Amino acid sequence: MSRIESITITPIAFRDPPLLNVYGVHEPWALRTIIEVHTESGHYGLGETYGDTQTIQQLRSVAPALKGLDIYQLNSIRQRIQDTIELPDPDAGLEIAPGTLGATTVPRIFSAFEVACLDAMGKITGRPVYDLLGGKVRDRVDYSAYLFYKFGRHQFTDDPWVDRWGEALTPDQIVQQARKMIDEYGFRSIKLKAGVFEPAQEIEALKALRAAFPDHPLRIDPNGGWSVETTLSLLSELDTELLQYLEDPAPGQSGMSQVSAATPIPLATNMCVIGDFHLRSAMEQNAVQVILSDHHYWGGLKATQDLAYFCKVWNIGVSMHSNSHLGISLMAMTHAAATIENLSYACDTHYPWQDEEVIKGGKITFTEGAVEVTDAPGLGVALDQTALAQLAHNYDTCGIRARDDVSEMRKYIPDWKGTVPRF
């Protein structure tokens, strides 16, 4: 009765603010895919993953091959995906979303189904997903205020929607954004997405945040937007008193290694270590001291636990990366994080930037910057079919089929390049 009877794959789109980063600016709509795995016993499990055309095609190509498999046999499901899926060009480059790299294809597609199967297992057994992962070591998972430079509104769309956060282009506006987010969600640490303006301006924003929130650990993430030379020149302005860690200042393991050798500030990444195939070289070069996992492309919740064990052995910090997402992904992150003893830092989340939801009951609540670990079966969330239909309609009509921050930015700055490093 735990065999897969059918799988429903639904692409969705939800509104996204004009958040700035090293590549450009977010488009008016963010894309995701909702996966429903239905068992012969009448139970269903939920997964959430990327919503680009490539991912949707890959999900749909393997779904028929999974019919009849037992949801408890995750190794068999992964093998069937590996045997079935058509891999993209291995020489294809890294897209804005790390999970679209060719080398992460099988882990990325498997993760979407693994989460859905774990959710279904929990509903069948009456146990929360964290129990299926070995049990929780904490009752709540801390998340960080994720700050972005941003335009006041999208300028090139007919949609009248305007986000509630306002413009944030100056250090004072970044502090205002942080204050609003912390007041509403209670976050106890802060991360600033950087690589947008000259580094001196972004460091000024960091110092303004430190003055405004002296007890909040700070992080900055230029997304590989600074060259090694630029990063080295900035180290005199950055220290462990200001920063909890420095995330992907320069591109590539070699560049990160050069920076690491010159500073005691821990270097974090979700860019130059995105799979187990990157681990040996990163350790050999001492390129990073913190790895930000993301179950969407690391291969699921169990693979995230495996990474955490590796980090424990090698005394590497571990936390979680985020992309634009909804509540299914947030709860999957929370269940995995609840089981990881050596979770070193508050996790990233874009969740405050999203207003819409596909789960019953609406948005998940944060208390003092944390999500409480639910004891409800599975992930503890149920699908709102009305909301799903609306977001599926958004996908059908929005005209976006893959994230493209570069092209969106060219509407504002015609000669925008979107290349890294920028500075």
Residue pairs with C-beta under 8 A, 6 or more apart in sequence:
1 39
1 40
1 41
1 124
2 39
2 40
2 41
2 70
2 71
2 72
2 120
2 121
2 124
3 39
3 40
3 68
3 69
3 70
3 71
4 37
4 38
4 39
4 40
4 66
4 67
4 68
4 69
4 70
4 71
5 38
5 39
5 40
5 67
6 38
6 67
7 35
7 36
7 37
7 38
7 63
7 66
7 67
7 113
8 35
8 36
8 38
9 33
9 34
9 35
9 36
9 56
9 59
9 60
9 63
10 33
10 34
10 35
10 36
10 388
10 392
11 31
11 32
11 33
11 51
11 56
11 392
11 395
12 31
12 32
12 33
12 34
12 51
12 358
12 388
12 391
12 392
12 394
12 395
13 29
13 30
13 31
13 32
13 51
13 391
13 394
13 395
13 398
13 400
14 29
14 30
14 32
14 326
14 354
14 355
14 356
14 391
14 394
15 28
15 29
15 30
15 159
15 161
15 163
15 354
15 355
15 356
16 26
16 27
16 28
16 29
16 30
16 324
16 353
16 354
17 26
17 148
17 150
17 154
17 163
17 165
17 353
18 25
18 26
18 28
18 150
18 151
18 152
18 153
18 154
18 163
19 25
19 26
19 148
19 149
19 150
19 193
19 353
20 26
20 148
20 149
20 150
20 151
20 193
20 196
21 148
21 193
21 195
21 196
21 223
21 405
22 194
22 195
22 196
22 222
22 223
22 224
22 225
22 418
22 420
22 422
23 96
23 223
23 405
23 406
23 409
23 418
23 420
24 405
24 406
24 407
24 408
24 409
24 410
24 416
24 418
25 151
25 405
25 408
25 409
25 412
26 324
26 405
26 408
27 400
27 403
27 404
27 405
27 408
28 154
28 157
28 159
28 161
28 398
28 400
29 394
29 398
29 400
30 51
30 324
30 354
30 403
31 50
31 51
31 52
31 395
31 400
31 401
31 402
31 403
32 48
32 49
32 50
32 51
32 324
32 325
32 326
32 329
33 48
33 49
33 50
33 51
33 55
33 56
33 59
33 112
34 46
34 47
34 48
34 328
34 358
34 383
34 388
35 46
35 47
35 48
35 49
35 59
35 112
35 113
35 115
35 116
36 44
36 45
36 46
36 116
36 383
37 44
37 45
37 47
37 71
37 113
37 116
37 117
37 119
37 120
38 44
39 45
39 71
39 120
39 124
41 124
43 120
43 123
43 124
44 120
44 123
44 383
45 71
45 115
45 116
45 117
45 118
45 119
45 120
45 121
45 122
45 123
45 378
46 115
46 116
46 119
46 328
46 378
46 379
46 381
46 383
47 111
47 112
47 113
47 114
47 115
47 116
47 119
47 328
47 332
48 112
48 115
48 325
48 326
48 328
48 329
48 332
49 55
49 59
49 99
49 108
49 111
49 112
49 296
49 329
50 97
50 99
50 100
50 108
50 296
50 323
51 395
52 97
52 100
52 401
52 402
52 403
53 401
53 402
54 88
54 100
54 402
55 99
55 100
55 108
55 109
58 85
58 86
58 105
58 109
59 109
59 112
61 84
61 85
61 86
62 80
62 81
62 84
62 85
62 109
62 113
65 80
65 81
65 83
65 84
66 77
66 80
66 81
66 113
69 76
69 77
69 80
70 76
71 77
71 117
71 120
71 121
72 117
72 121
74 114
74 117
74 302
77 110
77 113
77 114
77 117
78 106
78 110
78 114
81 106
81 109
81 110
81 113
82 106
85 105
85 106
85 109
87 102
87 105
87 106
88 102
88 105
89 102
90 102
90 103
91 102
92 101
92 102
93 101
94 100
94 101
94 271
95 101
95 403
96 403
96 404
96 405
97 323
97 403
98 104
98 270
98 271
98 274
98 294
98 297
98 321
99 108
99 274
99 294
99 296
99 297
99 323
100 108
101 274
101 297
103 275
103 277
104 274
104 275
104 297
104 298
106 299
107 275
107 297
107 298
107 299
107 300
107 303
108 296
108 297
108 299
110 299
110 300
111 295
111 296
111 297
111 298
111 299
111 300
111 301
111 303
112 296
114 299
114 300
114 301
114 302
115 295
115 300
115 301
115 328
115 332
115 379
118 129
118 132
118 133
118 301
118 378
118 379
119 129
119 378
119 379
120 378
121 127
121 129
121 132
121 378
122 128
122 129
122 131
122 132
122 377
122 378
122 379
123 377
123 378
125 132
125 377
126 377
127 377
128 335
128 373
128 374
128 375
128 376
128 377
128 378
128 379
128 380
129 301
129 332
129 335
129 378
129 379
129 380
130 136
130 335
130 336
130 338
130 339
130 373
133 301
133 302
133 305
133 335
133 336
133 339
134 305
134 339
135 339
136 338
136 339
136 373
137 338
137 339
137 340
137 341
138 337
138 338
138 343
138 373
139 338
139 372
139 373
140 367
140 370
140 371
140 372
140 373
141 333
141 334
141 337
141 338
141 343
141 347
141 370
141 371
141 373
142 188
142 189
142 346
142 347
142 369
142 370
143 185
143 187
143 346
143 347
143 348
143 349
143 351
143 366
143 369
143 370
143 371
144 187
144 189
144 190
144 191
144 219
144 345
144 346
144 347
144 348
144 349
144 369
145 178
145 181
145 182
145 185
145 187
145 189
145 190
145 191
145 216
145 352
145 369
146 191
146 193
146 322
146 348
146 349
146 350
146 352
146 353
147 168
147 174
147 177
147 178
147 181
147 190
147 191
147 192
147 193
147 209
148 168
148 177
148 192
148 193
148 353
149 168
149 169
149 174
149 193
149 196
149 197
150 165
150 167
150 168
150 169
151 167
151 169
151 412
152 162
152 166
152 167
153 162
153 163
155 411
155 412
156 408
156 411
156 412
163 353
163 355
164 355
165 177
165 180
165 353
166 173
166 176
166 177
167 173
168 174
168 176
168 177
170 205
171 201
171 204
171 205
171 207
171 208
172 208
174 192
174 205
174 208
174 209
175 205
175 208
175 209
175 212
178 190
178 209
178 212
178 213
179 212
181 187
181 352
182 190
182 213
182 216
182 369
184 352
185 352
185 366
185 369
186 366
186 367
186 368
186 369
186 370
187 216
187 346
187 366
187 369
188 216
188 217
188 346
188 368
188 369
189 216
189 217
189 218
189 219
189 244
189 345
189 346
189 369
190 209
190 213
190 216
190 217
190 218
190 219
191 218
191 219
191 220
191 221
191 247
191 348
192 202
192 205
192 206
192 209
192 218
192 219
192 220
192 221
193 221
193 223
194 202
194 220
194 221
194 222
194 223
194 225
195 202
195 221
195 222
195 223
195 224
195 225
195 226
195 420
195 422
195 423
196 202
196 225
198 423
199 222
199 226
199 230
199 234
199 423
200 237
202 220
202 222
203 234
203 237
203 238
206 218
206 220
206 242
206 243
207 242
209 216
209 218
210 218
210 242
217 244
217 345
217 346
218 242
218 243
218 244
219 243
219 244
219 245
219 246
219 247
219 268
220 243
220 246
220 247
221 247
221 248
221 268
222 247
222 248
222 249
223 248
223 271
223 420
224 248
224 249
224 250
224 251
224 252
224 255
224 271
224 420
224 421
225 249
225 420
225 421
225 422
225 423
226 234
226 249
226 250
226 421
226 422
226 423
227 250
227 255
227 421
227 423
228 250
228 255
228 258
228 259
230 250
230 421
230 423
231 249
231 250
231 255
231 259
232 258
232 259
232 262
234 249
235 259
235 262
235 263
235 265
238 246
238 263
238 265
239 264
239 265
240 264
240 265
243 265
244 266
244 345
245 265
245 266
245 267
245 268
245 289
245 290
245 317
245 345
246 259
246 263
246 265
246 266
246 267
246 268
247 267
247 268
247 269
247 270
247 290
247 292
248 256
248 267
248 268
248 269
248 270
248 271
248 272
249 256
249 259
249 267
250 256
250 258
250 259
250 421
251 271
251 272
251 420
251 421
252 272
253 272
253 273
253 278
253 281
253 282
253 285
253 287
253 288
254 285
254 287
256 267
256 269
256 272
256 285
256 287
256 288
257 285
257 286
257 287
259 267
260 267
260 285
260 286
260 287
260 288
260 289
261 286
266 289
266 290
266 317
267 287
267 288
267 289
267 290
268 288
268 289
268 290
268 291
268 292
268 317
268 319
269 282
269 287
269 288
269 290
269 291
269 292
270 291
270 292
270 293
270 294
270 321
272 278
272 282
272 287
272 288
273 279
273 282
273 287
273 288
273 291
274 294
274 297
274 298
275 297
275 298
275 299
276 306
276 307
276 310
279 310
281 287
282 288
283 314
288 316
289 316
289 317
290 316
290 317
290 318
290 319
290 344
290 345
291 307
291 311
291 316
291 317
291 318
292 318
292 319
292 320
292 321
292 348
293 304
293 307
293 308
293 318
293 319
293 320
293 321
294 320
294 321
294 322
294 323
295 301
295 303
295 304
295 320
295 332
295 333
295 336
296 323
296 329
298 304
298 307
301 332
301 335
301 336
304 320
304 336
304 340
305 336
305 339
305 340
307 318
308 318
308 340
308 341
308 342
308 343
310 316
311 317
311 318
311 342
311 344
312 318
312 341
312 342
317 344
317 345
318 340
318 342
318 343
318 344
318 345
319 343
319 344
319 345
319 346
319 347
319 348
320 333
320 336
320 337
320 347
320 348
321 348
322 333
322 347
322 348
322 349
322 350
322 351
323 350
324 350
324 353
324 354
325 349
325 350
325 351
325 354
326 351
326 354
326 356
326 357
326 358
326 359
327 351
327 357
327 358
327 359
327 363
327 364
327 381
328 358
328 359
328 379
328 381
330 349
330 351
330 364
330 371
331 364
331 371
331 374
331 379
331 380
331 381
332 379
333 347
333 349
334 371
334 373
335 373
335 379
337 343
337 347
338 373
346 369
351 363
351 364
355 363
356 387
356 391
357 363
357 384
357 387
358 383
358 384
358 387
358 388
358 391
359 381
359 382
359 383
359 384
359 387
360 381
360 382
360 383
360 384
361 381
361 384
364 371
364 381
365 371
365 372
374 380
405 418
406 416
406 417
406 418
409 416
409 418
410 416
